[in-house]
Amino acid sequence: MEKHIQILGILYIVLGVMGLFGALVTFVSLAGVGMASEDAGSLAFLGGLGLAIAMFIAILSLPGLLGGYGLLKRYHWSRILVLILSFLNLINLPFGTAVGIYGIWVLPNDESIAILEGKRNIAPPPPPGT
């Protein structure tokens, strides 16, 4: 499960970076159309709209980046965050759905819980009488 947690963290970081790139493309596209129109009103409207949409997309991408980073660093809070994001990603066809299903398969596993809660390396007590 250790490898699956690492892969899931990388996938969430990649999805987050793709979301941030999409936000940048949205802003540049809308502002570019506004500039191409050579109308100050269109530039102001489309630039503002592009900025608002880009900020919305960026805000939606940040929890995935944070959760992916948390999984890579094995922070205990990242399991719950990414599990919630995995359920929410099921409606994000097609990549979000695949990553969401993978997260729902990896994170509830007992071994994953032990790894992320830091209990993996604790040795069991010796049997009595030894």
N, C-alpha and C positions, 0 to 999 in steps of 0.2 A: 504493500500500500504506500510505502514511502515514495516510490517512483510515481505513482498515480497522483499523489498530492502535489508533487513537484510539477508534473505535466499540467494538472488543473490550474495551478498558480500561473504558469506560463500562458496558458490559454486565456485566462481572465485578463492578464496584462495585455496580451495581443488584442483581445476584443476592446479593451479600454483605449488602447492606442489607435485602433481603427476608428473608434467613435470620435476621438479627438481630431483625427485627420479628416473625418467626415464633417465635423463642425467647422474646421478651417476651410474646407472646400465649399461648404454652403455659404459661409460668409463672403469669401472671395468671389464666388459666382454671382451672388445677388448684388454685391457692391459693384462688381464689374459691369453687370447689366445696367445698373443705375448710372455708372460713369459713361457707358457707351451711349446712353440716351441723350447725353449732353443737356439734361434738364435738371436744375438744382433740386426741384421738388421730388423728382423720381430718385435722384441719388440719395436724398435724405430719407425718403420712405424705404427704398430697397436696402440701403445701408443699415438703417435701424432694424428692419425686419430680419435681415441677414444676421445682424449681431444678436438679436433676441433668440432666433432659432439656433444659432451656433452656441450660445451660452446654455440653452436648454439641453442640447445634445451633449455638451461638455459636462454639465452637471450630472446627467444620467450616466456618463462614462466613468466618472471619478470613483464611485463605489467599487466598480469592478477592478480598477487599478489598485485601489487600496486593499481589497480582498485578495487579489493575486499576490501582491507583495507580502501580505500577512501570511498566506499559505507558504510562500517560499521561505519566510523567516520562522515558520512554525509557531506563530502567535496563536494562543488559544481562542481569541475572539474571532479570528478569521474563519473558523469553521462555520459558525452560525451566520456570519455575514454572507459568505459565499453560498451557503445552503439556501438562504433567502433569495439571493440573486439568481441561483440556479432555478428555483421555482418561477421567478419572474421572467427569466430568459426563455422559458418554454414557449412563449408566444412570439419570440424574436426569430422568425424563420430565415434561413435554414440553419445558420451557424449557431445562433443563440440556443436553439432547440437542442442541437447535438451537444453543446457544452453543458447546457442545463441538465440533460439526462445523465451525462457523464458525472457531473457534480452530485446529482442525487444518488448515483450509484456509489461514488467514492466516499463521500463525507459521513453518511450514517453508519458506516462500517465500524465495528468495535475496534479494529486495529488502528483505523484512522483517528478515532476518538482518543485512543491511548497515545498515539504519536503527538497529536496536537495539544493534548492536556499535559504532556511532559511525563507521563507515567510509564513510558515504554522501557526505560532503562532501569527501572526499579526491580531489583532481584527479589524473588519470594523469600520469606524467612526460612531458615533451615528447619528440617523436621525435628520434633522433640526427641531428645535422647541421643543426639549426635554431638 
